[in-house]
Structure formats: C-alpha cells, structure tokens
Amino acid sequence: MNDGVLRVLVVDDDEEDFLILRDLLADYPQGRFELEWVGTLAEGVEALRASRHDVYLVDYHLGPDNGMDLVRMAVAEGSAHRPVIMLTGQGNPDVDREALAAGASDYLVKGHIDSEKLARSLRYAAERARQIAEIEDGKQRYRQLFELNPFPIWVYDADDFRFVAVNDAMVANYGYSREELRDMTIFDIRAPDEAARLESFLGEQGGRSGHAGVWRHRRKDGSFLWADITFHPVELDGRTCRMVIAHDITGQREAQERLLLLQRAVESSMNGIVIADAQSGDLPIIYVNPAFEALTGYESDEVIGRNCRFLQGGETRQPELEILRRALAEGNDCNVILHNVRKDGELFWNHLFISPVRDDGGSITHFVGIQNDLTERRQVEAELAYAANHDPVTALPRYPMLETAIGRLLENEEAELSVLFIDIDHFHAINESMGHIIGDEALRLVSERLRDVLGGPDYLARFAGDEFVALVPDAPREKVLEVAESLRQAVAQPIEGDGYSLYLTASIGIARSPLHGDSGTDLLRRAEAAMSRAKREGRDVVCEFSTLQMQELEDRLVLGARLREAVTRDELQLHYQPQLDATSRRITGFEALLRWNSHDLGPVPPGRFIPIAESLGLMPELGLWVLDEACRQLRAWRDQGREGFTVAVNFSAHQLQRPDIVQRVQEALERHAVPRGMLEIELTESSLMENVDRVKGRLAEIKALGVSLSLDDFGTGYSSLAYLKQFSLDKLKIDRSFVTELPDNAADAAIARTIVAVGHELHMVVAAEGVETQAQADFLREMGCDELQGYHFGRPAPAAEIEARFPRD
C-alpha cells in the first residue's frame, strides 16, 4: 500500500463487473482503493509477476481459462504475499473449498457483495498478506544463521547428490570455492574407499534424519579431515534435499592420541573439556580444564571422581540423554545439545561432543567430552523468533498469533468467546501533528494499559496501525461489557509527555460466539462492524454486534435474493408523477418512479430496496428495466393519441458507466418506436462526477439520439459551474430541500433564484421538485421557475390512474 491506498487488480473478462466493483468502493468511508482491470488470465499472470498491486480480485471463469490457475501460480511462484481473492457469479461450496485449498485469501460471490464486505475482504487479505510477509522476513533471518554457523553446513539434492547450497564455513574448511562445489557431488569430498560405505548408508537411511557418525573427508589440497555428521531432510525450491552439519573432529582425534603431551593446549581451550575413565564402572571424571570450571561453576576437586550426570540437575527427561547413553554404551562418537545446570542453579545450553579414546589394541580407555556454551546463541534465536511474531512498538503479539489462539478456543463447540475490536479515535492526527515518535510512544502506553486491564498479553494483539484486538474467553455478557468499558476508560486516561498532554478515546466493537459466529474471521469482521457503528454513534463508546444488525444483514440477503427475481416474477411497476408548466399549470411531462410489490413481502418502499440494489450492484439491471418499461408505456399512450409531454427516467451512476448504455437507450427507443424527443433521462450530480470525461462523452452520444437530459437534485452535490457547463443538459431541477421552507426562508429563496438564473443563462429549463403548497408554487413561478413538480399537483400513481390527467392534442 502506498500512502494508505490499496492497489487492487481486477482480473475479469467482463469490464462491467469491474465497473460495479469499482463503484462499490468509490464512496467507502474507511480507506481508499485504486482499482485497475485486465480481461485475460495471461494479463493477470503478467501483472502478478510485475507485483504492482496489493490484492488481486480474480474471476473464476475467464473466457476459456480458469482463474484458479492464477491462484495456484501465485503460490507456486512464491507470490503468496500478493493475495488473490476468487470471484464467481454463483455461490458454490466446492469452488469455495477449491479456492481456499489452492491458496486464495478469500472467496466472494458476485451480487452478494456490498461495499462494506468487499472493502473489508480487501483490507483483511492485504493486511494478512503483509503480516505473513513480515513473518517470512523473520524466517529469512533464521536462514542467515545457515551462513553464519561456525560449522560446515551444506545441502545436497537427494536424487543426484549434487551440492545445492554451502555455507562460508564449508568453503573455508574444505578449500573449494562455491562455484567449484556447485559442480561437485558429496562423493567428491570423500576418499574413494569411502564411496561404498556412503552408498550403503544412504540406502539405509532413506529420508530420515539423525546422526550419521564420523566420516573421513578430503579437502581440495588433498589433506583429510574427520567430520562428525548430522543430517536432516529438507525441501528446497521444490526439490527433496538433505542438510548436513559437519563437525570437524580431526583435532580431537589427534588430541586423543596426544592427550598427555597437549595438556597445556587443552587447558587453554575456550571450550569446556572433560575426560572420563571408561574402564571404571560409572565413568568417573578424571580431568576437567579451566574452561569447564568457568562454564559450570564447579572447581576441579568438586567434580573429580563423579559421573557427569550431576550436571543434569533436575533436567533428566531430555531425549538427547538417551542418545548420549547409547553412544557411551556402544563406544561411539556423540554430538548432543543438553540443558545443563551450573553450580549456582542457572540453566545453560551445553553443546556436547563425546569421543572415545582407544589404546593400541582398540579398547576404549577414556571418553573425552567437549562442551560449548550455546546459551547466548539460543537467546539470539529466541529473540529472532520473538521479533518475527511480535509488534516492535507495543511488544504485543501480531494478529496471526492471536488468530491461532481464537481457533484453539473455538475448538470446543460449547465455548463462549468474545472478540473486542479496539480503534483509537482520530489517532492519525497525533502522527500528523506531533510525529511518529510521540505516536509510537502513545501506542506503547495504550497497549500497556490495555494489557493491564486484560491481566496480561496472552489475549491482546495489535491488529494494524491504531487498531487492537482483544479476547475475553468464557465470560458472561455483563462481564465482557465491564471489561470493554474498562478498556475504554484506560485509553481515555491522559498521556503526559515532555511538554505535551494527549487525550485519546477509543471506539470498541464486540462480537460473541456462538451468537455472532463460530469462526475467527466472522467474529473479527462483526466486531469491527460493531466498532464502526460505535464511531458513527459519536466515538468513545462501546457497541455490541447486535441482534438487530444480524437481522439487518439477513434482511439484506433476503431482499437482495428476492429483488434479483423481481423482474422475472413481474413484481416491478412504474408510478408516474406529473410535471407542470409553472405559469399555465398544464402538464408537460411525468417522472417515472420504480415501485416493488413483492408476492412474498408485499409493497417494499423504495427507501428500503434502492440502497440494497445499489450495494449489490443491481441498479444497472433495474435501470434497464425502467427504461424499457417507460418506453413501452410511452408507446401505449402514443397509440391512444396522447402527445405533448415527456417521460423522465432516472439513471444511476452505475448505469451511466456501462459501456453499452447508449446502445441500450437506442434499442429501447427503436423497439417501442418512441419519438426520441418524448424521452428524458434524469441524472444526479454525483453520477456526472464519476469519470467526468467518460460521462461527458456518453451524454453527448445520448443527446445525439434526440433524448433530452435533466439534472436532478441540483444544489445538493458538487454544484460546480465549471463542470456544469461541460455537459449538454436541457433541464435543471431545484432540489426539494431548497423548496420546503419557501417562501419564508430567505437563504433558500436566494439559492433558488441563483439556480434559476444559472439555468436560464445556460439556456436550460429550470424545474422545482417537492412543491407541496400553493404559496410555494406561486413564489417559484414569480422568480422565473419554468416547471413544477410535487404532491401539491399529484402523487406518483400507476399509469392507469394517471391517464385522466393527460393533455390531449
């Protein structure tokens, strides 16, 4: 994302679907989106590889291709941090499962998507991808440990035995360059007499991991080294490989033979060294070097004669101990990492190498152990793991960790879990006015307060930016509300800094399982929806995802499903409201208004179904039905000999953006043989502002058909004269909000006069709607208004009822 803009690529062979999606997001209040469109799978693949977008919306059917191929390619080519959301025309559980199994971030059904659902799905997908990318970055740091490891490490292909990767220690110890090693196999670093043994070992081990024993390797200069080998199977770039860690014990072997002569060198070693008598029953210690004393805290005279097991303390259940015991019993070399205890009780990680010392007859006389303190290294590994899964500002877990906790808590079907979505109100103003340093400090303090209320960090995560998610498991509703209120109050406490004071508030949304959902995704979305309602209610409040909200969602689904069938079930009807000449009061035309009388639900008010149609992208389809029905009725009235009037139909912003809208208007006129001057298309200011250049061209083409154009609700939208003069409009309609208080409201009167003057200067007819009194009608006529419309002259009515008011030639 760049400057808060989420870049979205729509891969769909139908540009109309792209326009619908773009329009759904155009006015979404929480976040900006930048949508681009390609129409083929090949273009989608090219765009995915170019990695210019944050989220990809892919149609399941792309002409002859399948959008699922793009999902699989994103996973196969390592582009999973570029999330793909699958789109389809109809809901299908099999496709849903297939998409998610293939690696899609989400699955959406066209026509069942409202702007809120689409925006959230895009945000969740992008945010989750960002967090996964950060975790992958942490994994990358782990991979760096491969290169920095002091022991030679290499990875080879299990099929052809060629080296795939080597670390610096391998290059340094063996004398070959990386380029040389890439052309070699693991047999090339061994003496010829080791080949048969290696082949036998590889055949026996298969894909297992473990200790491979000690092997004699050959350096580039021909010298030999003894390597204690451990190995692990790994997958690298889709290939089955094995990773080998080689511990060079050549020096140890020489030391076994020259132990007495090299005692001074042993005592100066930085590694702890211990020698045990293998010919005594309990392997008593006979020697430890100063490094052993420093490592363990025990003096030499405290350990001589004792078995090394005292270092285990209470840590006696380690699996590595069995490996150690077996190696001692069999007289083999051994390499283990143990959790040992110092004299003062402190635990430390001990990397222990054990080797037997044999006499000339081959009998084991001693065991030499070399200890290496890995505690600091393990701490570094733990810190890297912590950084990969925790937010650096607040030290809270990242949301994917909390998501795992949610899944674990919901495994019990009877469990009750509350998810709280916490958003700091207007926090962006802090960053903008005071800088991110103070902003981060404020977030850190807020997180500490939230953590204190919850009793710890286990059920709190930073979601994104100034948003947090908290869990309250197994608590009744009243307790959850108390916790939420305590969280709100904790945020509201002033933050005092060096020369500044901050007063923050939080909007908190709550969703509960199983009442509001039985998955982490559902609970999170509904908690966020409740938080959004808290913001609409004035912020600094706690809102639950209510039963009413759930009913509204279900109601939207029910109405949306029935509205899709309304045309085929003949449930739609047009009502017509008369428009009159302001002076003669002669009817000059009618406005066609859509009505829905559902067989199942009865009459559904426009204020209820129109917003649902807009959110579900159904307005273009309904608009075409209105256009066709109005033209059909015009033809019927013409056949009755009625003339001298127009019929106005409303065009939505979505409808005006259709690439074939001009053709559809022409087809409707020709299909019903309607004189083109009798049709008027009514537009809103917002629809004109959707892609001005495109709209201007479309309106010019419609005007060329002979259809007149009117602008509805003038004065309530953009009202830009600079744009108004660009469109070839025939009529301006003064919005009813400026008519209601006429003639008493001087401000409304001034606005109405201005609109009349502007319209006449641009050679337009000026009409006023919402006229409900004779005083309003007279006042508007006196100021020069040309046409009037409103309940004072007649309410909208079906065609059969309105015919009595028709003018006849």
N, C-alpha and C positions, 0 to 999 in steps of 0.2 A: 504494500500500500504506500502511496505517495501523497503526503500532506493530508492523510485521512481519507483519500479517495480510493475506493475498492475497484480495481480494474477487472472487469468481467468480460469474458468472450463467450458469445452465444454461438454454438455450432448447430445450425438448424437449416434444413433445406427449404423452409418456409419463412420468408422475411416477415410475413405478417405476425407470426408467433414472436419473432424478435421484437417487433414494434410493441406488441402487447406487453411483453416483459419489461421493456424499457419504460413504457408509460406507467406500469405498476410501481416502478421505483422512483419515478420523476419527482413526486411530492412527498416521498417518505421522509419524516422529520428527523430520524435518528441515523444519520450517516449519508454520505454521498457515494454515488456509484457512477462509474464510467463504463458504458456498455459498447462493445463492438460486435460485429456479426460476420461470420463466414458461413457458406452454404454447403460445403462438402467436407467429407471425412479427411481428404488429403489436405485441405486448407487448415483444418483443425489440428492435424498432426504437425504441420509446419509451424503453426502458431504455438503449439505446446512446446516444441523443441526450441523455439525462439525465446520462450519464457518471459513474455512481455506482460502477462496477465496474472492476476492473483487467484481467480476462480474460473472454472470452465463449466458452462451450462451446455450439456450435450444431449441432443435429441436421440431417442432410442432408434428411430428409423431415419436414416439419412439417404433417401433415394435407394439405390441398390446396396448401400452399405449399412452397417450396424454400428451405432455409436458406442456399443460396449467395447469395440476394438480399441477405441481411444482410451478408455479406462484401463484396459489391460496394458496398453503400450505405456501409459504413464507410470504404472507400477514396474513393468519390465525394464524400462529405461531409467529407473531411479528418479522419476519426477513426482514422487508421491507428495512432495511438499507443494505441488501445484494441484490443488484438489479439484476433482471432477464431480459434478452433480448431474445425475441422469434425469432426463425429462422424457415423459411419454404421454401419449394422448389419452390413455385409459389406465386406471389402476390395475395392476396385475401383481399378486404376491410373488409369483415365480420370477418375474422380471425384477421385482424389488430385491429378492434374495440374491438373484444372479448379479445385480449391480453392486450390492454391498460386498458379496463374496469376491467380486473382481477387483475391488479396491475403491469403489465410488464413495464419496463422502456423504452423500445423501441421495434421496430418490423422491422426485416431485411429479405430481400428475397435473398436466395442463388443464386449466379450467377449474382446478381445485386449489389454485394458488392465489392468495391475496397478497397485497403489498407487504403486509407485516410478516407473513410466513416466508415469503421469498427473501425479504431483506435479512431476516434472522438466519435463514438457512445459509445465505451467502456469508454472513458475518461469522456464524459458527464454523463453517467449513474453512474460511480464511484464518480465523483465529486458531483453530485446532491445528491447521497445517503449520502456522507459524510456531506454535509451541512444540510440535513434533520436530520441526527443523532445528529448534534450539536444543532439543534433547539429542538429535543426531549430531549436533555440533559438539555436545558433551562426549558423545561416543567417539567422535573424531579425536578428541584429546586423549581418550584411552588408547587409541591406535598409535598415538605418538610414543606411548610407553614401549611399543614394539621397537621403535628405532633407538630409544634411549636406554633400553635394557643393557646392562653390562655383560650379559651372557649372549653368546652367539645364538641367534634365532633365525630360522628360515622356514619358508612354506613351499611345499612342492606338490605338483599335480599327482594325484593318486593313480592316474592311468598311465602316464608316460614318464613319471618320476623326475620331470624337469623342475628346476628351481623356478618358483613364481615370484617370491619376494625374499629378500635377505636384509638383515639389519647391519648397522655400522660395525658392531662387534664381530659379526661373521666375516665381513670384509677384512677387518683388521687382523683377526686371528688366523685366517686361512690364506691371506695374501693375494687372493683373486679380486679383480675389480667386479663391480656389479654387472657390467656388460659381459665379462667372461663367464660369470656364474649363470647368467640367463641362457647361455648356450650349453650348459652342463646338466648332468643328472646327479642324483645323490650317490650313484655308483662311482662317479669320477673323483670324489674326495676320499675314497677308501682304497686300501691296498687290494690288489687282485685276489688275494687269498681270503678276503672278507666277503666277496661277492656272493658265494653260495650261502654263507650264513645269513646275509641280509635278505636274499630271496626267500629263504625258509622262514625267517622271522616275519617278513611282510605277509607271506601267505597265511601264517598262523594268526596274526593279529587282526586282519581284516580292517574294519572301520572303528575298532576300539581305541581307547586312549589309555595312557599309563606310562609306567617306567619301562624303558627298553634296555636298561643295563649300560654297560661300559663298552665303547667301541674304539677301535684304533682308526684314526683319520689321517689323511695325508695332506699337508699344506702344498702350496704352489711350488715352494722351493725344494720339495721332496722330503722334508722332515715330517716326523709323525707326532701326533698328539693323541692323548687319551681323552675321550669325551663321554661324560655320563649323560645319557639321553632320556628325556621325557618327550612324549608326543601326544597330540590331540587332533582329532578330525575337525576340519573347518570347511565352510562353504565360502568361496571367494569368486566373485564375478560369475556365479552360476556353475562353477566347477567344484568337484569334490577334491579337497586337498587335505594335507596334514601339516600341522605346525610342529616344528621340532625345536626344543630348547636344549642346547648343548652346554654342559658344564665341563670346562676343561680341567680334568683332574691329573694331567700329566705331572704337574709339580708335586701333587700329593703322592703320586706313586713313587716319585724319586725320594720324597721325604720319608716314605715308609722304609725304604732301603737304607736311608742315611740318617735316621731319626736322631741317633746319639751325636752324630757329627754336626748336625744342623740345629741343635737345640737353641743356640742363640738366635738364629733366624726365626725359629718357631716362636720364641718368647717375644720377639719384636713384632710379631704379626698383629695386624689390627683386628683380625678375626679371632674369636674365642676358639681355642684348641684344647681338646680333652683326649687323653689316652686311657683306655680301659684294658685290664688284663683279661684276655679271652680264655685263659687256661684255668681261671678260678671260677668257682661255681656261679657267683652273682655278678660277674663282670665288674669288679671294683675299680674305681678310678685310681690310677697311679700317677697321673700328671695332669695339671692344668696350667695354661700360660697366663700371663698378666691380663691379657685381653679378656679371658674367661672371667677372671676375678672382677674386672671392671664392668663386664656385661651383666653378671649375675649378682654382684654384691657380696659373694662369698669369698673368704680367704682360702688359700690353698689347703691349710691344715684343717679347715672345716669340711672339706669335701673328699679328701684322700681316704680311700677305703670304702666309700659309699657308692651305691649304684646311681646312675644319672637320673633315675626316675623321680628323685626328690624334687627335681626342677618342675615336675608336672603340677605340684601342689594339689589343688582340687580339680584340675583340668584333666581328668582321667578318661573321659569318654570321647576322645578325639579319634576319628577314623585313621588318621595318619599313624597313630601309635601302633596299630596292627601291622602296617607296612614296615615300620621300624623293627618290630619284634620278629617278623618273618625274615627280614634281611639278616638280622643278627643270628637267628637260628640256622639259616642256610649259608651263612658266611658270605653274603653278597654285599656289594656296594648299595648304598641307600641315600636317597635325597628326599627330605620331607620338610614341611613347614609346620612348626608346632607352636601352640600357645603355651608359653612357659611363665614361671613366676620368679621374680627376683627375691632376694632375701628380705627386702622391705615390703613384700607383698604386691608390688607393682607387676602387672601383666606385661609381657612383651612378646612380639612375634620372632621366633627363632627359626631361621633357615638353616637346617642341619644337614651336613653331609657326613655320612659314615662310610668308612672303608676298612676292610680287614687287612692286617699285616701278616704275611706268611713267612715262614722260615724256609730254608733251602729244601726241606722235604715237602713243602706245600702245606704244612699245618698252620692254622691260624694261631698266632701268638698274642696279637693285640687288635684292638679296634681303635681307629683314630677318628675322632669327630671334630668337624669344623663348624663353628657357629657364626652366623651372620645376622645381626640385628636388623630386621625388616620393619620395625615398628614405625619409623618415620615414613618409609615408603608406603606402608599400609594407610597411614594417616593421610598422605597425599592422595592416594586412590579414593579414600573415603571423602575427602574434600572435593575431588573432582566429581564424584557421584552426587554429592550434595548439591554442588553448583548446577549440575545438569537438571536437577529436579526441583530446585527452589528459586524463588524470585530474589534477585540480588539486592533489591531496595528494601523489601519488608522481611526477607528471610522466611517468608511463608512458602508452603508447597505450591507448585504450579498446579493449575486445574486438572491436568491429566491424572495426577496422583489422587486428587480428591474424587475424580470420576471413578477411579478404581475402588475407593472406599465406598462410594454410593452403590456400585454394583455388588460389593460384598454385603452391604447392609440389606440390600433388596433381595438377596438370595432367599431369605426367609419370607415366604409369601404373607405371613401374618404380621410382619414388621411394619411399624409406623415410622416414617421418616419425613422430616420437614426440611426443605431446601429454602434458604434465605438468600435472595439476590440483593446485594447492598451496593448502591451507586451514590458516590459523593456528589452532591448538587453543585453545579457550576464550577467544578474543580479546574476546568481548563482556564478559567480566569486567573487562578493562582499562578499557573505556569506562565501565562502570557504576561502578567503584570509584575511578578516577583522572581521569575526564573525557575528552572527545573531543579536547582539545588534545594531551594526552600520547598518547592513542591514535593520532591522526594523525601525530604525530612518530615514534611507533614504526613505523607502517606505512611512512613515508618511509624510515626507516633500513633496514627489512627489504627494501624494494624496491631500495635501492642495493646491498645485499649480494647479492640475487638477480641483479641486473644484472651485478655484478662476476663472479659465477660463470659466467654465460652469455656474458660478454665484450661486453656492450652491450645496448641496449634493443630491438633490432630484433625479437627473438623472445620478448618478455615483455610481458604486458598485465595490468592489474588488471581482474578479471572483475566482482566485486561485493563490497562490504564488505571482509572479510578474506581474500578468495579471489583467487588469481593463476593465470594460465595461461601456460605456457612451451612453446616449441617447440624440439626438437632434431632438425634435419634430417640425413639421410644419415649416421647413426651406428649402429654395431652395438649389440646389446642390452647388452653389458657396459659400453660407453661411456655409454650412456644411464643405466644404473643408477649409474655413478660420478657423473655429473652430478647425478642426483636426490639421491644421498647428500650431495654437496657442498652442494646447496641446503638440505637438511635441517639440516646442520651449521651453515650460515651463519645460518639462523634461530635456532638454539639458542645462538648467542653472546650473552652478557648485554648488555643495553642499559642503560648507566649514564646517569642524569639528575641533575638538581639535587635531591638528597635522596631519590632512589629508584633502585632497580635492577629491571629487568624480565627475566624468564626465560621466553622463549617457545619453543614447539615447533611443528612443522608436520607434518601428515599429507599425504602426497603419493601421488597415483594416476597410473599411466602406462598409456597405450594407444598401440599402434603400428599404423601402416599398412604393408602392406595386411592384416596378420594380424587386426587387430581392427576393420577398417572402411576404407572408401575415401572417406569424406566427412568434412568438418569436424564436422558435427553428431554423427555416430556416434562419432568419436574423442573428442570432448569429453564426451559422455554416458558413454562407457565409462571414460574417465579419471576422471570424477567418481565413477562406481560403484566403481572401484578405490580412490579416496580414501576413500569411505565405509567400505569394508572395512578400510582402514588404521585408521580411527577405532575400528571395532568390535574390532580386534585390540590396542587399547590406546593408540592415537595415537602421535605422534612416530616414525612408521615410514614406509617406502616400500613400496607394493604395486603390482604389475603387474596389469592386467586379464588374468587367467589363462585358459588353455585350459579349465580346469575351470569357470570362470564362464561362458565361452561355451557349454560343454556343458550347464551347468545351465539357461541361457536356452533353448537348443534343446530340452532335455528338457522344460522347462515348456511350450514351444509344442507339442511332440509330445503330451504328456499332456493338455494343455488341449484340443487338437483331438479326441483320441480320447474324452476324458471327455464332450464335448458329444454324441457319438454313442452313449455307453454305454447310455442308456435305450432308444433305438430298436433297438440291437443286442442287447438283452436280456442285458447283461453285469453288471447290478447285482443284488445279493442282500442279504437281511436275515439277520443272525445274531441269536440271542436269548440273553441271559444271565439266569439265574434270580435272583429276589429272594425272600428267605425271611423268615418271621417269626422274630425273634431268640430267642423262647422255645420255640415248638413246632417250629421248623425246617420248617414247612410252607411250600410255595411260594405266595407271594402275587401274584407277577407276573413279568414279563420286561421287560428293556430291549432295544429293537430297535436294532441297530447295523449301519450300512451297510458293505457289502463290495463290492469291484470285482474281477471276474475277467475281464481283457481277453482277447479272442480273439488279439490280436497280442502282448501283453506278458505275459500270464499274470496271476497274482494280484498286485495292486498294494496295498501296505499303506496303511491309512487315513492314517497319519502322512505319507505321501508325496503322496496325491492330495487330501486335505481342504484343506491350505493353498493348493494351486493352485486348487481350486474357490472358495475364499474370495476369493483375489486376483483371479480372473477374474469374480467376481460370479455364479457358478453355484449357490451354496448355496440360494437360494430355489427354483430348479427342482428340484434334487436333494431338497430337503426335502419338496416336494410329492409327489415320487415315493415317498419313505419313508412319508409319512403315508398315502397311498393303499394302498401295499403292506401296511402294518401292519394297516389296517382290513380289507383283503381276507383276510389270514391270520386275523385275529380272527373274521371271518365263517365261514371254513372250520373253525376249531376249534369254534365255537359249533354249527355243523352236525353236528359229531362228538359233541355233547353235553357238551363241556368248559366248565366255568364256575368262578366263584370266583377269578378272577385278573384282573390288568390288564396292559396292554402300554403301555410308555412309549416315546415317540418324542422325539427331540431337535429343538428349534427353534433355529436360528441367529439372531443379531441382525438380519441382513439379512431373514430370513424374517418375523420379528416386525414389521418395519417396513412390510411390504406392506399397502396399504390394503384389499385383499380377503382377508386371511388368515382372518378369522372366517368369511367365506362359504365359503372353501375347506375349512375344517375341517368345517363343517356339511354341505357337499356330499359329502365323503368318508364321513362317518357315515351319511348317508341313502343314498348309492349302494350301500353294503355292508350296510345295515340292522344296524349295530353298536350295541348298548346303550351309551349315552353314558358311563355310569359305568365302562366297561371300558377307556376310552382315557385315558391320562395323557400330558400334554405336559411335557417336561423342559426347563428353561431354565437359562441361566448367569447369574451376577451381572452380567457385562458387558452382556448383552443387555437386562437390566432397566434399566440406566442410560442406554441410548440413547433420549433423548427421553422422560423419565420420565412426563410427563403423557399422552403418546400411548400408551405401553406400558401404563400403568395402565388406560386406557380399553379397550384391546384385550383385556387379560387378563380384565377384568370381563365383556366380551361373550363370551369363550370359556368362562369359568366359568358363565355363564348357560346355555350349551348343555348343562351337566351334566358337562363334562370336568374332570378333576382336574388340578391344577398342582403341579409339584415344582421345587425349586431345586437344581441340581447344583453340585458343587464349592464348597459353602459354606465360607467362611473364607479363600479364596484371592484374592478380588477386593475389591470395595468393602466388603462386610460392614457396611453401615450399617444399624443397627437403625431409625434414623429413616425410611429408605426401606423397609425390610423390612416394617414394619407397615402400609405403604400398599397392599401387594399381597395379594390373596386367595389365598394359597398353601396347599396341603394338605400338602406334604411338604418337609422339608429333608434334603439328602444331605451328610453329612460327607465332605470331600474325602479321597482316598486318602493324601495327603501327611501327614495327621494320624493315619492308621491304621497306616502301615508300621512304626513303631517302638514300637507298643503291645505289651504293657503296660509296657515298661521305661522309656520316655521320659516323665518327669513333666510336662514342658511340654505335650507332645501330649495327654497324658491330661487335663490341666486344660482345654485348649482343647476337647477332645471333650465333656467334662462340661458346659462352658458352652454349647456348641451344643445339646446335648440339653435343658438347662434352658430355653434361649431358645425352642426349638421347642415344647416342651410348654407353656410359658407362653402361646404364641401359638396353642395348640390345633392344632399340626401333628404329623404323623407324622415321626419322625426316623429316617433310614436312614444306614448307613455303607457306603461302597464301598471296594474294594481289600482285602477281608478274605482273607488267604491262609493263616492258621494257626488251629488250634483255640483257642489261647490268646487270640488277638485276638477271636475270636467270643465266647468266654466273658466276657472283660473288657468288651466292648461291651454284652453283654446285662445284666451286673451293673450297669452305670452307667445303664441305662434305655433303651438304644437299641432302637427298635421293629423295624427291618428290617435285614437284612444282605445284602451282595452282594459277590462276589469269586471268585477262582479256587479258593478252598477249597471252594466249593459247586458250581462248574462254570464252564467256559469258554464264551464265546459259540459257538453252533453253529447250523447251519441248522434250519429248522422241523421237518424230518423226523426229525432226530436228537434234538431236544429234547422231542418229544411223549411219550416214555416217562416223563418226569419230571413230567408234568402231574397236577394234582389233578383228581379227578372227584367230582361230587356224587352 
